[in-house]
Amino acid sequence: MADVILKPIGNFDLTVEAEVVTPDNFAGKTADEIGKVLVWQGPAEYPLTDFFTVEGNGGSSAEDTTIIIDGDVPRVKRIGQQMTAGKVLIKGSAGMHVGSAMEGGEIIVEGDAESWAGMEMKGGSIHIKGNTKDHVGCAYRGSWKGMTGGRITVDGDAVSQVGGGLSGGEIIINGNVKHFCGIRISSGLIVVKGNAVRTVGAEMTGGTIVVGGCIERFTPGFELVDVESDLKFNDIECPGEYKKFTGDYAIPQKGKGTLYVSCDNNECL
């Protein structure tokens, strides 16, 4: 495995569009060639070395290439976009759209991530060790087909519209979420270990959502069908007792999803 180390040095007053920062694009290139790769900032393109120092050469393939970003880059967008293999390690915080539409490989963010992490992701894994903002694994504006494969894990909190339009894959939020978690999902799995505010699973027609904490305002349109204990989905374990609901019956589609809600933390339901 070959390591390419990028250290941020540039002026990030305007965000940098860095969709070229993927193992696929760096594979087979020398450090000098990688430094000449162009990224957008505002209306113009600039070489990567205007913003980062570059150490190390790419591997013989994407699978053999690891990109290490050594520092916080919250103003650098689209890192790892559409990558198919290899690894990206961000030793700090990441900007918007990290891992958007990625098809394979692994992204680790040791800090926080901005909105749209894993947007319309197709495969691979993203692990955000801090918090993230809105639209994790979500469909983009004007579309209702979001993430279709892979896994996103957030150790901290997310905000709103986690997994909007989810059509496959898995999202695990170990902290809390706010509004519209799992809106209009048709397949896949969302597990929230913490609390949610409102509209969990609104308009869902398939898939599974698990909430281990308290839902502040429960979504109308769900029917209680059972109580189950110690849920397990592949290697994802959700200990405790859960009320099992199906829905959303507030919409006419025939397909319905499954919503599990912690009994201990939602006694009023």
C-alpha positions in Angstrom: 0.0 0.0 0.0 1.4 3.4 -1.1 0.7 6.5 1.1 0.2 9.9 -0.4 0.3 12.6 2.4 -1.4 16.0 1.8 -0.7 18.7 4.3 -3.0 21.8 4.1 -1.0 25.0 3.6 -3.2 27.2 1.3 -5.8 29.9 1.6 -9.2 28.3 2.1 -11.3 31.5 2.5 -13.2 30.2 -0.6 -14.1 26.6 -0.5 -12.1 24.2 -2.7 -13.8 21.6 -4.9 -11.6 18.6 -4.5 -13.4 15.7 -6.2 -10.1 14.7 -7.8 -8.7 13.8 -4.4 -9.4 10.0 -4.7 -7.2 6.9 -4.8 -8.5 6.4 -8.3 -7.0 9.7 -9.5 -3.8 9.4 -7.6 -3.0 5.8 -8.5 0.0 5.6 -10.9 1.1 9.2 -10.4 4.2 10.6 -8.8 4.1 13.2 -6.0 5.0 15.8 -8.6 2.2 14.7 -10.9 -0.3 14.7 -8.1 0.7 18.2 -7.1 -0.2 19.4 -10.6 -3.8 18.0 -10.4 -6.2 20.9 -10.7 -8.9 21.8 -8.3 -11.6 24.5 -8.4 -11.7 27.5 -6.1 -14.3 30.0 -7.0 -14.3 30.7 -10.8 -10.7 29.3 -11.5 -8.7 26.1 -11.3 -5.4 25.9 -9.4 -2.9 23.1 -8.9 -3.2 21.0 -5.7 0.1 22.4 -4.5 -1.5 25.8 -4.0 -3.3 24.3 -1.1 -1.3 21.2 0.0 2.2 19.9 0.2 2.4 16.5 -1.4 4.5 13.6 -0.1 4.6 10.1 -1.6 3.6 8.5 -4.8 0.4 6.8 -5.7 0.2 3.0 -5.7 -0.1 0.9 -8.8 -3.9 0.9 -8.5 -6.6 2.6 -6.5 -6.8 -0.4 -4.2 -3.1 0.0 -3.4 -3.3 3.8 -2.7 -4.0 5.5 0.6 -4.4 9.3 0.8 -3.7 10.8 4.2 -4.8 14.4 4.7 -2.8 15.6 7.7 -5.0 18.4 9.2 -8.4 20.0 9.3 -10.0 20.7 5.9 -13.6 21.8 6.6 -13.4 24.2 3.6 -12.4 21.4 1.2 -15.4 19.7 -0.5 -16.0 16.4 -2.2 -13.0 14.5 -0.9 -13.3 10.9 -2.0 -16.2 11.6 -4.4 -17.0 8.6 -6.6 -13.9 6.6 -5.4 -14.1 2.9 -6.1 -11.2 1.5 -4.0 -8.4 2.4 -1.7 -8.4 4.5 1.5 -8.7 8.1 2.5 -7.8 9.1 6.0 -8.5 12.7 7.1 -6.7 13.5 10.4 -9.1 16.3 11.2 -12.4 17.6 10.0 -13.8 17.3 6.5 -15.9 19.6 4.2 -19.2 19.0 2.5 -19.9 16.0 0.3 -17.1 13.8 1.6 -17.5 10.4 0.0 -20.4 11.5 -2.2 -21.5 8.8 -4.7 -18.5 6.6 -3.6 -18.6 3.0 -4.9 -15.9 1.3 -2.8 -13.0 1.7 -0.6 -12.8 3.3 2.9 -12.9 6.9 4.2 -12.1 7.7 7.8 -12.7 11.2 9.2 -11.1 11.6 12.6 -12.9 14.9 13.3 -16.2 16.3 12.2 -17.8 16.4 8.8 -20.0 19.0 7.1 -23.3 18.3 5.4 -24.0 15.7 2.6 -21.5 13.1 3.8 -22.0 9.9 1.7 -24.6 11.5 -0.5 -26.1 8.9 -2.9 -23.3 6.5 -1.8 -23.2 3.1 -3.7 -20.6 1.1 -1.8 -17.6 1.2 0.5 -17.5 2.6 4.0 -17.3 6.0 5.7 -16.5 6.4 9.4 -16.8 9.8 10.9 -15.4 9.8 14.4 -16.9 13.2 15.4 -20.2 14.9 14.5 -21.7 15.6 11.2 -24.4 17.9 9.8 -27.4 17.4 7.6 -28.2 15.0 4.8 -26.0 12.0 5.7 -26.4 9.3 3.0 -29.2 11.4 1.5 -30.6 11.9 -2.0 -29.6 15.1 -3.6 -32.0 18.0 -4.4 -34.7 16.9 -6.9 -34.1 13.2 -6.4 -35.6 10.7 -3.9 -33.1 7.9 -4.5 -30.4 8.3 -1.9 -27.7 5.9 -0.7 -28.0 2.4 -2.3 -25.1 0.5 -0.7 -22.2 0.6 1.7 -22.1 1.7 5.3 -21.8 5.1 7.0 -20.9 5.2 10.7 -21.0 8.4 12.8 -19.7 8.2 16.3 -21.2 11.5 17.4 -24.4 13.4 16.4 -26.0 14.0 13.0 -28.6 16.7 12.4 -31.5 16.4 10.0 -32.6 14.3 7.0 -30.3 11.4 7.8 -30.7 8.8 5.0 -33.4 10.7 3.1 -34.5 8.5 0.2 -32.3 5.6 1.4 -32.6 2.7 -1.0 -30.0 0.3 0.4 -27.0 0.2 2.6 -26.6 1.0 6.3 -26.3 4.1 8.4 -25.3 4.0 12.1 -25.5 7.1 14.2 -24.2 6.6 17.7 -25.4 9.9 18.9 -28.5 12.0 18.3 -30.4 13.2 15.3 -33.0 15.9 14.8 -35.7 16.1 12.0 -36.8 13.8 9.2 -34.5 10.9 9.9 -35.2 8.3 7.3 -37.7 10.3 5.3 -39.1 8.4 2.4 -36.8 5.4 2.6 -37.6 2.3 0.6 -34.9 -0.1 1.7 -31.8 -0.3 3.8 -31.1 0.2 7.5 -30.8 3.3 9.8 -29.8 2.8 13.4 -29.8 5.8 15.8 -28.4 4.9 19.2 -29.4 8.3 20.7 -32.5 10.5 20.5 -34.5 12.0 17.7 -36.7 15.0 17.6 -39.5 14.4 15.1 -40.7 12.9 11.8 -38.7 9.7 12.0 -39.6 7.5 9.0 -42.1 9.9 7.5 -43.3 8.5 4.1 -41.2 5.4 4.4 -42.3 2.5 2.1 -39.7 0.0 3.1 -36.4 -0.5 5.0 -35.8 -0.5 8.7 -35.2 2.3 11.3 -34.1 1.7 14.9 -34.1 4.4 17.5 -32.5 3.5 20.8 -33.3 6.8 22.5 -36.3 8.9 22.8 -38.4 10.2 19.9 -39.7 13.6 21.1 -42.6 13.8 18.6 -43.6 10.5 17.1 -44.7 10.4 13.5 -48.5 9.8 12.9 -49.2 6.9 10.5 -47.4 4.1 12.3 -49.1 1.0 13.7 -47.7 -1.0 16.7 -47.5 -4.6 15.8 -45.1 -6.3 18.2 -42.4 -6.0 20.9 -39.0 -7.6 20.2 -35.8 -7.9 22.2 -32.1 -7.6 21.4 -32.2 -6.8 17.7 -29.3 -7.8 15.5 -28.7 -6.8 11.8 -25.6 -8.6 10.6 -22.9 -7.3 13.0 -25.0 -4.4 14.3 -26.5 -5.1 17.7 -29.3 -3.2 19.4 -29.8 -4.6 22.9 -32.9 -4.0 24.9 -36.7 -4.2 24.2 -38.1 -2.4 21.2 -41.7 -1.6 20.1 -42.1 -2.6 16.5 -44.2 -0.4 14.3 -45.0 -0.5 10.6 -45.8 2.5 8.4 -46.1 5.1 7.1 -49.8 4.5 6.6 -50.4 8.2 6.1 -49.4 7.7 2.4 -51.1 5.5 -0.2 -48.2 3.4 -1.3 -48.6 -0.3 -0.6 -45.1 -0.9 0.7 -44.4 -0.2 4.4 -41.3 0.0 6.4 -40.4 -1.1 9.9 -39.7 1.3 12.8 -38.2 -0.1 16.1 -38.4 2.2 19.1 -36.9 1.7 22.5 -39.5 0.6 25.1 -37.6 2.1 28.1 -37.1 5.5 26.5 -40.6 5.8 24.9 -43.0 4.5 27.5 -45.8 6.9 26.3 -46.1 5.2 22.9 
